[in-house]
Amino acid sequence: MIEIISEDRRTELPIGPQPGGALWLSPPDAERATGWTLKPEGLCHGDTCVPVPPARRGELVGDRGVNIAEFWRYMGHPVAHDDRGEVWVLGTSAEQRASALQSLQAPDFSLPDVAGRQHSLSDYRGKKVFLATWASW
């Protein structure tokens, strides 16, 4: 079993550890874990498609499926994993993070209140929100 964490999802897949720098997933598993779909025109997410360069085809796609880690790096995003290849984190590029910071809009998240009711930040868009956080360190 491996776990793949990205900005918008956390996915567990019933496959063996993926040691080293490659994360080969079947096309359905790649789509489930990342939202990116393998199509004849390349890897696509919604209306955005990233062509697979012929010179790098063997590194990115092949009989083993899609090397999501290498594809992520090809798009300029950071990738991290534990030594055993059981947990993978697919990060967001510095350009996307900078753009999000410039927008001054907090990403959506949901948390329960003391009564256990879920509240999402998006429920309060357009209203003033006071958010208090605390950490023990």
Backbone as a chain_set.jsonl record, in Angstrom:
{"seq": "MIEIISEDRRTELPIGPQPGGALWLSPPDAERATGWTLKPEGLCHGDTCVPVPPARRGELVGDRGVNIAEFWRYMGHPVAHDDRGEVWVLGTSAEQRASALQSLQAPDFSLPDVAGRQHSLSDYRGKKVFLATWASW", "coords": {"N": [[0.842, -1.173, 0.0], [0.574, 2.187, -0.882], [0.772, 5.719, -0.197], [-0.359, 8.746, -1.535], [0.035, 12.145, -1.509], [-1.294, 15.212, -2.323], [-1.909, 18.69, -3.062], [-4.709, 18.928, -3.156], [-5.769, 16.426, -2.535], [-5.673, 13.185, -0.938], [-4.541, 10.019, -1.397], [-4.779, 6.538, -1.145], [-3.238, 3.711, -2.468], [-3.467, 0.349, -3.517], [-0.799, -0.825, -4.064], [2.603, -1.963, -4.319], [5.484, -0.645, -2.483], [7.307, 2.121, -3.9], [10.325, 2.496, -4.409], [13.173, 4.722, -4.853], [13.346, 7.286, -7.375], [11.134, 7.135, -9.045], [7.638, 6.954, -9.691], [5.563, 4.855, -10.679], [2.407, 4.506, -11.996], [-0.707, 2.96, -12.844], [-2.722, 4.184, -15.574], [-5.496, 4.622, -14.663], [-5.072, 4.7, -11.827], [-3.287, 6.846, -11.66], [-4.923, 8.934, -12.467], [-6.857, 8.859, -10.441], [-5.281, 9.516, -8.204], [-4.21, 12.024, -8.836], [-5.816, 13.494, -10.592], [-5.068, 13.894, -13.179], [-5.278, 12.787, -16.513], [-4.323, 10.266, -18.782], [-4.114, 10.786, -22.152], [-4.297, 10.578, -25.788], [-3.189, 13.02, -26.639], [-1.519, 13.729, -24.586], [-0.852, 14.221, -21.059], [-3.659, 15.139, -19.273], [-5.617, 17.571, -17.534], [-8.655, 18.563, -16.875], [-9.262, 21.171, -19.092], [-6.632, 21.538, -19.677], [-3.789, 20.307, -21.228], [-0.746, 18.541, -21.198], [1.674, 17.908, -23.4], [3.483, 14.876, -24.07], [6.825, 14.827, -24.503], [8.468, 13.374, -27.303], [11.183, 12.622, -26.939], [11.313, 12.181, -24.219], [9.484, 10.281, -23.653], [9.796, 7.563, -22.763], [10.604, 7.963, -20.127], [8.387, 9.111, -18.965], [5.919, 7.85, -19.702], [4.833, 4.479, -20.328], [5.037, 0.87, -20.622], [4.668, 0.291, -17.974], [2.883, 2.154, -17.145], [2.156, 5.397, -16.013], [4.682, 7.58, -15.082], [4.278, 9.309, -12.525], [5.743, 10.852, -10.692], [7.972, 11.734, -12.197], [6.644, 13.102, -14.218], [5.479, 15.125, -12.677], [7.787, 16.505, -11.853], [8.676, 17.28, -14.388], [6.773, 19.195, -15.0], [7.637, 21.187, -13.341], [7.136, 21.017, -10.637], [7.636, 20.285, -7.148], [8.667, 17.113, -5.743], [8.441, 14.751, -3.179], [9.437, 11.949, -1.174], [9.269, 9.15, 1.106], [12.005, 7.063, 2.328], [11.415, 4.382, 1.789], [9.555, 4.504, -0.218], [6.838, 4.504, 0.217], [5.23, 6.622, 0.927], [4.3, 9.453, -0.791], [4.674, 12.835, -1.756], [3.247, 15.228, -3.696], [4.028, 18.239, -4.739], [3.206, 21.786, -5.06], [4.03, 24.107, -7.588], [6.472, 26.765, -7.271], [5.724, 29.034, -8.652], [2.906, 28.785, -8.812], [2.288, 28.874, -6.081], [3.167, 31.474, -5.447], [1.42, 32.965, -7.017], [-1.013, 32.347, -5.775], [-0.555, 33.534, -3.284], [-0.4, 36.216, -4.017], [-2.995, 36.697, -4.737], [-4.305, 37.049, -2.393], [-6.292, 35.458, -1.336], [-7.41, 33.047, 0.805], [-6.858, 29.52, 0.773], [-9.472, 27.076, 0.468], [-10.74, 25.272, 3.273], [-11.91, 22.823, 5.631], [-13.187, 22.474, 8.915], [-14.168, 21.035, 12.07], [-16.482, 22.439, 14.48], [-16.742, 22.988, 18.083], [-18.967, 21.479, 18.653], [-18.903, 19.562, 16.777], [-19.87, 20.083, 14.223], [-19.251, 20.581, 10.785], [-17.475, 23.229, 9.256], [-16.757, 25.221, 6.495], [-14.298, 27.328, 5.042], [-15.042, 28.494, 2.66], [-17.777, 28.798, 2.957], [-18.057, 31.228, 4.1], [-17.209, 33.181, 2.367], [-16.838, 36.507, 1.234], [-17.601, 37.587, 3.587], [-16.504, 39.005, 6.701], [-13.982, 37.337, 8.46], [-12.666, 36.038, 11.394], [-9.944, 34.3, 12.194], [-8.482, 32.255, 14.425], [-5.514, 30.679, 15.334], [-3.491, 28.098, 16.809], [-0.555, 26.651, 18.069], [1.465, 24.151, 19.571], [4.206, 24.313, 19.497]], "CA": [[0.0, 0.0, 0.0], [1.285, 3.465, -0.863], [-0.05, 6.9, 0.012], [0.046, 9.885, -2.356], [-0.561, 13.365, -0.973], [-1.112, 16.414, -3.126], [-2.567, 19.835, -2.444], [-6.159, 18.791, -3.051], [-6.242, 15.07, -2.246], [-4.835, 12.169, -0.3], [-4.999, 8.778, -2.004], [-4.063, 5.295, -0.844], [-3.342, 2.768, -3.57], [-3.025, -0.991, -3.117], [0.357, -1.287, -4.829], [3.798, -2.051, -3.5], [6.316, 0.556, -2.366], [7.971, 2.582, -5.115], [11.591, 3.117, -3.996], [13.858, 5.482, -5.891], [12.694, 8.526, -7.759], [10.029, 6.918, -9.973], [6.343, 6.556, -9.136], [4.819, 4.334, -11.819], [1.019, 4.194, -11.686], [-1.565, 2.691, -13.993], [-3.465, 5.409, -15.898], [-6.618, 4.894, -13.739], [-4.545, 5.086, -10.514], [-2.723, 8.192, -11.798], [-6.053, 9.871, -12.489], [-7.452, 8.865, -9.096], [-4.375, 10.163, -7.25], [-3.814, 13.385, -9.201], [-6.775, 14.179, -11.447], [-4.505, 13.971, -14.524], [-5.683, 11.649, -17.331], [-3.477, 9.995, -19.947], [-4.851, 10.814, -23.417], [-3.351, 10.585, -26.92], [-2.503, 14.31, -26.75], [-0.628, 13.899, -23.435], [-1.521, 14.126, -19.764], [-4.628, 16.237, -19.266], [-6.392, 17.888, -16.336], [-9.652, 19.5, -17.39], [-8.945, 21.655, -20.435], [-5.185, 21.683, -19.806], [-3.054, 19.094, -21.612], [0.704, 18.677, -21.289], [2.164, 16.874, -24.319], [4.639, 14.08, -23.663], [7.832, 14.968, -25.565], [8.957, 12.07, -27.78], [12.496, 12.309, -26.368], [11.168, 11.814, -22.798], [8.347, 9.371, -23.541], [10.147, 6.402, -21.935], [10.705, 8.385, -18.724], [7.096, 9.59, -18.468], [4.866, 6.85, -19.92], [5.339, 3.241, -20.894], [4.306, -0.353, -20.283], [4.354, 0.303, -16.527], [1.872, 3.174, -16.891], [2.579, 6.796, -16.006], [5.608, 7.924, -14.001], [3.716, 10.564, -12.025], [6.802, 11.656, -10.065], [8.757, 12.393, -13.244], [5.735, 14.053, -14.853], [5.369, 16.269, -11.762], [9.038, 17.257, -11.975], [8.684, 17.858, -15.732], [5.937, 20.4, -14.945], [8.263, 22.16, -12.46], [6.603, 20.871, -9.285], [8.482, 19.46, -6.292], [8.226, 15.771, -5.357], [9.184, 14.192, -2.046], [8.952, 10.62, -0.765], [10.057, 8.531, 2.159], [13.049, 6.184, 1.807], [10.866, 3.101, 1.328], [8.667, 4.718, -1.352], [5.455, 4.218, 0.612], [4.509, 7.892, 1.031], [4.741, 10.406, -1.801], [4.043, 14.149, -1.699], [3.34, 15.938, -4.97], [3.882, 19.631, -4.338], [2.765, 22.844, -5.965], [5.187, 24.882, -8.045], [6.695, 28.065, -6.638], [4.938, 30.009, -9.408], [1.506, 28.681, -8.38], [2.193, 29.359, -4.694], [3.298, 32.933, -5.49], [0.175, 33.484, -7.571], [-2.029, 32.231, -4.725], [-0.281, 34.545, -2.262], [-0.724, 37.536, -4.566], [-4.446, 36.857, -4.816], [-4.764, 37.338, -1.033], [-7.451, 34.637, -1.011], [-6.997, 31.829, 1.499], [-7.421, 28.297, 0.195], [-10.602, 26.548, 1.228], [-10.527, 24.142, 4.159], [-13.05, 22.552, 6.509], [-12.856, 22.029, 10.272], [-15.352, 20.949, 12.918], [-16.535, 23.3, 15.663], [-16.721, 22.188, 19.318], [-20.122, 20.576, 18.645], [-18.677, 18.562, 15.746], [-20.405, 20.505, 12.935], [-18.218, 21.017, 9.849], [-17.546, 24.569, 8.687], [-15.767, 25.454, 5.445], [-13.998, 28.739, 4.848], [-15.806, 28.973, 1.502], [-19.126, 29.163, 3.404], [-18.015, 32.597, 4.61], [-16.642, 34.086, 1.367], [-17.536, 37.777, 1.172], [-17.864, 38.057, 4.95], [-15.299, 39.115, 7.506], [-13.739, 36.127, 9.241], [-11.542, 36.072, 12.315], [-9.452, 32.937, 12.325], [-7.434, 32.153, 15.449], [-4.835, 29.39, 15.311], [-2.601, 27.866, 17.919], [0.311, 25.484, 17.93], [2.186, 23.917, 20.811], [5.64, 24.541, 19.376]], "C": [[0.89, 1.241, 0.0], [0.28, 4.59, -0.661], [0.529, 8.036, -0.819], [-0.716, 11.101, -1.849], [-0.257, 14.508, -1.93], [-1.933, 17.515, -2.474], [-4.054, 19.606, -2.226], [-6.661, 17.383, -2.75], [-5.191, 14.216, -1.565], [-5.387, 10.836, -0.77], [-4.133, 7.619, -1.523], [-4.31, 4.335, -1.988], [-2.792, 1.417, -3.146], [-1.919, -1.541, -4.015], [1.564, -1.292, -3.902], [4.57, -0.748, -3.445], [7.041, 0.848, -3.67], [9.283, 3.267, -4.722], [12.266, 3.812, -5.166], [13.048, 6.707, -6.255], [11.498, 8.37, -8.674], [8.774, 6.466, -9.228], [5.458, 6.138, -10.305], [3.432, 3.909, -11.36], [0.286, 3.831, -12.968], [-2.307, 3.985, -14.33], [-4.681, 5.653, -14.996], [-6.148, 5.316, -12.343], [-3.959, 6.493, -10.549], [-3.845, 9.226, -11.779], [-6.692, 9.974, -11.104], [-6.597, 9.652, -8.108], [-4.128, 11.631, -7.552], [-4.865, 14.179, -9.968], [-6.294, 14.318, -12.884], [-4.814, 12.665, -15.264], [-4.734, 11.493, -18.517], [-4.369, 9.906, -21.18], [-3.837, 10.807, -24.557], [-2.572, 11.899, -27.046], [-1.555, 14.589, -25.596], [-1.357, 13.65, -22.137], [-2.391, 15.363, -19.605], [-5.342, 16.334, -17.924], [-7.397, 18.953, -16.739], [-9.306, 19.873, -18.816], [-7.447, 21.79, -20.689], [-4.553, 20.343, -20.154], [-1.569, 19.419, -21.732], [1.198, 17.558, -22.196], [3.37, 16.144, -23.727], [5.667, 14.196, -24.779], [8.357, 13.602, -26.0], [10.291, 11.667, -27.155], [12.404, 11.848, -24.912], [10.062, 10.792, -22.575], [8.645, 8.185, -22.618], [10.259, 6.722, -20.45], [9.333, 8.682, -18.119], [5.961, 8.583, -18.608], [5.483, 5.607, -20.543], [4.478, 2.069, -20.488], [3.896, -0.384, -18.817], [3.302, 1.347, -16.177], [2.44, 4.568, -17.021], [3.518, 7.011, -14.822], [5.204, 9.31, -13.488], [4.789, 11.437, -11.381], [7.599, 12.413, -11.125], [7.906, 13.412, -13.998], [5.605, 15.305, -13.993], [6.612, 17.143, -11.853], [9.118, 17.959, -13.328], [7.862, 19.151, -15.769], [6.511, 21.458, -13.998], [7.747, 22.125, -11.029], [7.553, 20.01, -8.44], [7.827, 18.116, -5.957], [9.084, 15.32, -4.185], [8.59, 12.829, -1.711], [9.823, 10.098, 0.361], [11.048, 7.545, 1.533], [12.501, 4.886, 1.227], [9.922, 3.263, 0.143], [7.221, 4.394, -1.048], [4.601, 5.472, 0.713], [5.138, 8.879, 0.06], [3.979, 11.704, -1.632], [4.328, 14.852, -3.024], [3.015, 17.392, -4.689], [3.398, 20.546, -5.442], [3.979, 23.687, -6.342], [5.278, 26.221, -7.323], [5.87, 29.144, -7.342], [3.474, 29.98, -8.986], [1.328, 29.19, -6.954], [2.275, 30.883, -4.66], [2.02, 33.569, -6.019], [-0.935, 33.445, -6.529], [-1.817, 33.275, -3.643], [-0.643, 35.941, -2.748], [-2.225, 37.771, -4.628], [-5.045, 37.26, -3.468], [-6.031, 36.573, -0.676], [-6.956, 33.322, -0.408], [-7.591, 30.605, 0.809], [-8.549, 27.775, 1.077], [-10.142, 25.391, 2.113], [-11.763, 23.994, 5.026], [-12.546, 22.028, 7.84], [-14.137, 21.931, 11.086], [-15.298, 21.987, 14.044], [-16.598, 22.404, 16.895], [-17.89, 21.22, 19.403], [-19.99, 19.505, 17.562], [-19.241, 18.915, 14.382], [-19.267, 21.017, 12.049], [-18.508, 22.43, 9.352], [-16.422, 24.694, 7.664], [-15.536, 26.949, 5.302], [-14.817, 29.302, 3.698], [-17.241, 29.346, 1.862], [-19.201, 30.629, 3.809], [-17.39, 33.582, 3.624], [-17.492, 35.356, 1.287], [-17.877, 38.354, 2.533], [-16.531, 38.188, 5.672], [-15.194, 37.877, 8.398], [-12.539, 36.368, 10.129], [-11.144, 34.621, 12.561], [-8.308, 32.922, 13.308], [-6.823, 30.75, 15.377], [-3.89, 29.298, 16.492], [-1.767, 26.642, 17.637], [1.138, 25.363, 19.209], [3.69, 24.184, 20.71], [5.896, 25.992, 19.359]], "O": [[1.838, 1.337, 0.779], [-0.912, 4.43, -0.923], [1.737, 8.269, -0.819], [-1.945, 11.095, -1.768], [0.895, 14.738, -2.298], [-2.578, 17.293, -1.449], [-4.604, 20.044, -1.215], [-7.872, 17.166, -2.713], [-3.993, 14.495, -1.617], [-6.566, 10.546, -0.569], [-2.906, 7.713, -1.501], [-5.445, 4.161, -2.43], [-1.757, 1.351, -2.484], [-2.078, -2.586, -4.645], [1.538, -0.69, -2.828], [4.346, 0.151, -4.256], [7.349, -0.059, -4.443], [9.349, 4.496, -4.702], [11.97, 3.527, -6.327], [12.156, 7.112, -5.509], [10.891, 9.371, -9.055], [8.843, 5.7, -8.266], [4.705, 6.943, -10.853], [3.284, 3.074, -10.468], [0.614, 4.329, -14.045], [-2.504, 4.815, -13.442], [-4.896, 6.794, -14.588], [-6.755, 6.197, -11.733], [-4.107, 7.252, -9.591], [-3.721, 10.272, -11.142], [-7.028, 11.07, -10.655], [-7.13, 10.375, -7.267], [-3.864, 12.412, -6.638], [-4.813, 15.409, -9.993], [-7.037, 14.814, -13.731], [-4.637, 11.576, -14.718], [-4.385, 12.473, -19.174], [-5.265, 9.065, -21.251], [-2.645, 11.008, -24.323], [-1.43, 11.9, -27.504], [-0.847, 15.596, -25.62], [-2.366, 12.946, -22.111], [-1.927, 16.49, -19.779], [-5.631, 15.33, -17.273], [-7.035, 20.115, -16.923], [-9.082, 19.002, -19.656], [-7.037, 22.122, -21.801], [-4.76, 19.354, -19.45], [-1.189, 20.444, -22.298], [1.151, 16.388, -21.816], [4.165, 16.721, -22.986], [5.425, 13.721, -25.889], [8.658, 12.759, -25.154], [10.506, 10.488, -26.872], [13.321, 11.191, -24.419], [9.736, 10.471, -21.432], [7.817, 7.843, -21.774], [10.036, 5.853, -19.608], [9.133, 8.528, -16.914], [5.123, 8.477, -17.713], [6.522, 5.674, -21.199], [3.335, 2.239, -20.064], [2.898, -1.009, -18.457], [2.869, 1.42, -15.027], [3.114, 4.892, -17.999], [3.184, 6.662, -13.69], [5.709, 10.334, -13.947], [4.74, 12.66, -11.519], [7.869, 13.603, -10.964], [8.402, 14.474, -14.374], [5.62, 16.42, -14.513], [6.515, 18.368, -11.921], [9.574, 19.099, -13.411], [8.211, 20.092, -16.483], [5.923, 22.531, -13.864], [7.904, 23.096, -10.289], [8.201, 19.106, -8.967], [6.603, 18.001, -5.896], [10.304, 15.487, -4.197], [7.404, 12.581, -1.93], [10.958, 10.537, 0.55], [10.946, 7.228, 0.348], [13.065, 4.348, 0.274], [9.519, 2.264, -0.453], [6.457, 4.048, -1.949], [3.377, 5.398, 0.598], [6.347, 9.112, 0.082], [2.772, 11.688, -1.391], [5.479, 15.043, -3.416], [1.863, 17.74, -4.43], [3.21, 20.14, -6.589], [4.849, 23.945, -5.51], [4.278, 26.74, -6.827], [5.372, 30.065, -6.695], [2.859, 31.034, -8.819], [0.34, 29.857, -6.647], [1.528, 31.52, -3.918], [1.588, 34.605, -5.514], [-1.71, 34.394, -6.407], [-2.782, 33.845, -3.134], [-1.14, 36.76, -1.974], [-2.679, 38.914, -4.578], [-6.169, 37.758, -3.412], [-6.774, 37.001, 0.207], [-6.189, 32.586, -1.028], [-8.716, 30.66, 0.313], [-8.567, 28.009, 2.285], [-9.255, 24.626, 1.733], [-12.567, 24.919, 5.144], [-11.602, 21.24, 7.895], [-15.092, 22.663, 10.827], [-14.221, 22.366, 14.502], [-16.514, 21.183, 16.768], [-17.824, 20.239, 20.144], [-20.856, 18.639, 17.436], [-19.108, 18.12, 13.452], [-18.423, 21.791, 12.5], [-19.654, 22.775, 9.064], [-15.28, 24.321, 7.933], [-16.468, 27.743, 5.426], [-15.242, 30.457, 3.745], [-17.866, 30.131, 1.148], [-20.287, 31.208, 3.857], [-17.071, 34.709, 4.005], [-18.721, 35.286, 1.274], [-18.381, 39.473, 2.633], [-15.546, 37.553, 5.294], [-16.171, 37.435, 9.001], [-11.505, 36.85, 9.665], [-11.93, 33.826, 13.076], [-7.263, 33.519, 13.05], [-7.546, 29.753, 15.362], [-3.534, 30.309, 17.097], [-2.246, 25.691, 17.019], [1.465, 26.365, 19.844], [4.371, 24.271, 21.732], [7.048, 26.414, 19.262]]}, "num_chains": 1, "name": "protein.A"}
